[in-house]
Amino acid sequence: MSLNINKDLVLHISKLARIKISDEEVSEYEKNFKSIVEYIEQLKEVDTSKTEMLSNPMTLNLGYYENALGVSRKQREDKIETSLNVKEVVKNAPDSKNNEFRIQSVIENS
């Protein structure tokens, strides 16, 4: 496993997500994160070189859905409307400056 998952990482992620978790939950999340990363590492070993790219099956069958089931996939009309007021948009932000959202850096300098 290439990612070092520990209590500090779990607490850091919960802080970024603004989720308060108990000490008992920290160990549970740590186990779950480790399990997820191990599964992803396992998936990396699967040979997909001969697998064809898959397109969205819904777009291939639109005619069937529209004709046989009577389901219409009409798109809404594209209307130009007034934008939201910038001050109104940022008023509920935990931190803002010059009408922009301010967030804590999530990318560490290496």
Steps between C-alpha positions, in 0.01 A plus 500: 500500500655830390288735712580516871155495661507580869306687768651836396391456138145403604478806727637722221241369254218546751617857562506575125152350467388692811377179660549445872579139584557326831813306595313173441400617153859596418615137530201379299567752221869409505412131442251593226746730321770232511256247357402735216862579410592129507210425265609776261854362503355158416301650209819655359632148441211404268605478135263724304713530186255295292186663640306719260401846609134517609276788410193599695240227433217749559603707199512187283143409589331841496287406200368193681408694812329775306307272260419186699455650843373842403772661707620830366849631570436854387745755623391821659521819300826686546409842635726790579406628844639744752785359706492483876628800691862432601457636853194278547696194384793544740303625803471148651859400431705423812773727365506738204704793377439733204182308413692173467483181705807445717586142580778322680759355268451125454817449297816484702821650366759233428 
